[in-house]
């Protein structure tokens, strides 16, 4: 999803620009001002509560704002995201918005602030008062609204600056000029959105082969916990010595080892477009762990691609690999191969259900040729990139 907050003082032109952006990117348009005026005109309970506050140039209570936002988002759920015009206006509302979006299993991508000189703002709002006969655009109310903005809304900037989501833009000039600046900034934000793919499947399903090729094609970082653990074992590091008995027996390595290795790998690629994870998660607990690791980076799992390969085919591949220079220590014993497949069979349903509920799980036929499977996976990743950058 693409979620944007359009920010700036009264008269900055947020409403005009927000409607254009919402149409272009297919976003649900949430204007607290427009919705409140509608509630007032309909003389609803919320409208009557808000009218006296708005007429004095004050800010409507957060309780009322949250109610109308939730109702409006629920009514329009087929969009690619949400564009907020006039919200958040206070530091507290910034936290409220975080909670609202978390409830929707999403997040705010950016806050775009239109900067306009004070004398230009007053001129615009006075002209608007004459054209639209808006009671909240009278001179004394304009001055009060701008004071409210300075005192209560400007601190919101710091909230999003700390998250590197605040973008200040020149709000002067023609509507087309301002719109171009906004579009350019949104495209920059979208280009920085990570795509994180989990390649899922039983031992011998072909995950490693496909993951490496896909990482190269789409400029993603390949993360294999098995490969990193083997490197640690070769170095005889502390982590390697801890992990070796588990690897030798075909068992899942303790989570704290995997976490430390994944964290170090992610930190080494701060400018990445995203990651392909192979071999992790292998339990539902690890699925939660991966979600937490990516959440720290303000990201998440984008898609999980299951390479669905029959166990007999997996066994044949692992036995064949044991005869090559790519052999793993756990390929050498058929009992260990069977044990690994049994562990997979026991653990995988919970992971599948975990990501299915999030609408992120896609299954692919692992019996196809390597090239055919690669083409199918490539199409799915290209589509996923397109979806996250709408």
N, C-alpha and C positions, 0 to 999 in steps of 0.2 A: 504493500500500500504506500501511497504518497500522501503524507499529511503535512500541511503547511499552515503556519499562522502568519497572517498579514498584519503588520504592526505599524504604528505611527500615530501622530496626534490627530485630533478631530480636524477634518478639512484636508487631510493629506491625499485624499483620492483613493482610499482603500476599497470602498464599495465598487467603484467603477472597475478598478483593476482586478479585484477578487472575482467578479462575475466573469470577466474575460478568461482568467486563468482556470476557473472551475470548468468552464465549457471546453477549453482546449485539452485539459488533462482528465476530463470526466471525473471531477471531484464533487462531493456533496458540499454545497455552499452553506456555511453556517454564519449568519450575521446576527449577532445578538441584538443589535439595534433594530434591524428589520423585523425580526421575530417578535420583539417586544412591542413595536409599533402595531404589528398585526394583532397581538393579544389585546392591546389597548383599544384598537378600533372595534374589536369583537366584544369588548367589555367582559373579558374572561376574568376569573379570579386572579390569575397571575398578572393580567393587564392592569386591573384596578390597583393591585398592590404596588406595581411598578410606576404607575402614572405620576403620582405625587413626587416621587424621587426624581424621575427624569425631568419633570417640569422645572425643578429647581437646579438642574444641571448636575445632580449627584449620580453616584454609581449604584445600580440595583444590587441587592444582596446576592451573595454567591449561591445561596440556597435556591433562589428563583432561577438564576442563570443555569445552574446545573440541571434543573428540571427541564427547562426548555431545550437545552442542547441534547440531552439524552432522548427526549421525545422526537426531535427532528432527525437525529442520526438513525434511530430505529425505523423511521418511515422511509428512509432513503438508503438502503443497504447494498444497492447494485453498482455503486460507483467504485472507482479505483482508489479512493481515499477521501479525505476531508480537508476543506479549506476553511480556516477560521478567520473571520473578519470581526475585529473588535473583542477578541478573546484570545489569550488572557490579558486583562488590564491591570492586575495587581500581582504582587509576589505570591500571595496565597493562591490566586487563580492559576498561576503557573504550575503549582503542585497539584491542584485539582485537575488540570488538563493531563498531567502525567498519569494520574490515577484513572481518568476516564479512558485514555488510550490503552493503558495497561489492561483494563477490563475488556477491551476489544482485541487484546492480543496484538497490539501494534504500538507505534511510537510516533513522535513528532520528528519529521526529517529536518525541518529548518524553520526559523522565524525570520521573515523578510521585513525590514523596517524602512519605510519611506520617510526620508528627511526633507522637510520643507521649512523655509524661514517663517518666523512668527507673523510678520506683517502680511505675508502671502496667505497664511492660513486664515487670518481674520478676514481678509478681503474675500477669499473663496466662500467662507461660511456666510458672510453678509449677503453676497450675491445669491447664494443658495436659499437663504431665508426669503428673499424677494420672489424667487422663482417658484419655490415649493411651499411657501407659507408654513415653514416648520417652526414650531414654538421654541425648540431647543437651539435655534440659531439666532436668537436675539443677542444684542451686543453684550449685555451683562451676563447672560448665560454662557456665551462664547468664552468670555474671560474666565468664568468659574470653571468651565470644562477644561480649559487649557491649564489652569492651576491644578485641577485634579490630576491631569495627565502628568504634569511635572512631579507632583508629590507622590503619586501612587503607582504610576505606570512605568516611569523610567527605570525603577529598580528591577523590573522584569528583564531588562537588557542584560544585567549582570548574571541573572539566572541562566540565560541561554548562552552567554559568552563563555561561562564556565564549562558548558557542554560543547563548545565550538559549533553551535547551531545558529548563532546570531549573524545576520548579514545586513549591513547598512547600505542603502541605495539612495541615489538622488531622486527625489520625487517631483522635481520641477521639470518644466517643458511640456511638450504635447503628450496626449494620452498614449499615442503610438510609441513615442520615445521611452516613456516610463515603462510601458508594457514590454518593450524589447529588453530593457535592463533586467526586468523581473524574469523574463523567459531565459535569458542568458544565465542568470544566477541559478535558476532551478535546474537547468541542464548540467551545470557544474556540480550541483549537489547530487543529481542522479548518477553522474559519471563516477562519483566517489562511493556509491552504494555497493557494499560487498555482496557477492553471490557465494553462499556457503552450501556445498553439496556433500551429502553423505552417500558413499557408494556401499551398498548393503548387500549381503549375500553370504552363503555358507563358505567355509574353507574350500578352496579349489573352484569357486564360482567364476573366477576371472576378474575379480575386482582390481587387483594390482595392475594388470596389463592395461585395462581400460582407463583406470584413474590417471596413470602416468600420461597416456596419450591425450586424454581430455584436458589435463592440467596444462600441457604444452600448447594445445590448440587454442584454449580460451585464456591463456595467461593467468592461470590460477596456481596457487601454491599447493603442492601435493604433500599431504600429511599422513604418513603411515606409522601407527604406533609400533607395529611389529618391526618395521625397518629401523626406527629410531632405537628400539630396545636392543636389536642385534648390534647396532653401532656401539651402544654403551657396553655391551658384553665384550665386543672386540677390544674396546679401550680398557676393559677391566675396571670401569668406574664403579663407584659405590652403588649407583642405580643398576648398573649392569649385573653386578654380583647379586643384588637383591632379586632381580628379575629372572636370572638364568634358570633356577629350579622350576619355576612355573612354565617357562617356555619349553624346557626339555620335556615336560610331562604333557604338553599340549593344553595347559590350563590358562585361564584368564589372569593376566598380571594384575596385582593390586592397583586400585584406582589412583592412589596417591602418586605412584610412579608415572602412570600415564598422564596425569594432570600436569606434573612438573615438566614432562617432555613436550606436551602440546603447548603449554604456556610459553616455553622458551622458543619454540618454532614460530608461533604467531608473532611474538615480540620482534623476531628477526626480520619480519616482513611488514612493516607499518604502512607501506604504500601499495600493498597488494590490492588486486580487484576482488579477492576472495580466496577460499580454500576448498580443496577436495579432501575429505576425510575418508581414509580406507582403514578398516579394522576397528574403528571407534565411531559410535558406541557399539559394544557387544553385549551390553545388558541395559535394562531400562534405567537403572541407577546412573549408568554412564550417559544415557540420553539426557537426564536431568543435569548432569555435570557439564556436558557440552553446551547445553542451553545457558547455564550460568557463566561458563567461560566466555561465550560470545556476547552475553548480555553486558559483561564488564566493558566490552568494546563497543557497546551500543549497536550490536548486531544480533543475528539469530540464524538458525538453520533455514535455508531457503527451500531446499528440496531433498528428499531421500529417494535414491534410485536403487531398487531391489533387482539384482541379477538373479533371476529365479532359475537355478540349475539343479537337476535331479541329483540326489546324493551319489548314485552309482557313477554318474559322469564326473562328479567332484572327486571321488575316490580314484578313478582312472587317471585324472589329471595330476593328482598329488603323487601317485605312484610313478607316473612318467617323469614328473619333476625331480623325484628322488634320484633318478639316473643321470641327471644333468649337473652342470656346475652351478645351477640356481637352487639346488636342493637345500632345504632347511633341516635342522636337526630333528624336528618333529615329523618330517616326511619319511623317515627311515623305518618306522615301525607301524605296521598296519593297525595294530591295536590302538596306538596313539591317534592315528588318523580317524578311526571309528569313534574314539572318545571325543575328539574335537567336534566331529559332526553331531554326536549325541548332545554335547553341551550346547551347540548351536541350535539344534532342534528344540531344546528345552527353553533357551533364553529368548530366541528370536520372536515368538508370537507377541510378547509384551512390548517389544520395541516397535514391531509393526503396528500394533494397536495405538501406541503412543503417538506416532507420527500420522497415522490414518485419521485420528481425531482432529488433527491440525490441518488436514487437507494437504499434506506435504509428501505423501507416500505414493510412488509410482513403480509398477513392476514391469520388468523387461524379460524377454525370453532368452535365457542363458544358453539355449541349445543352438542359437543362430551362430553363423560364422563370426569370427573376431571382427571382420570389417563391417558386416551387417549390423552387429550389435553396436559397434562404435558409431555408425551413422545414426542409429536410433537414439543413442544417448546424446550425441551431438545436437540433434534436433531438439531434444528435451531441454538441454542446457541453453541453447539459443533462445528458446521460448521463455525459459525462466529469466534470462537476462532482460528480455523485452518486457516481461511482466513487472519486474521490480523497478524498471526505469520508465514506466508509463507516466 
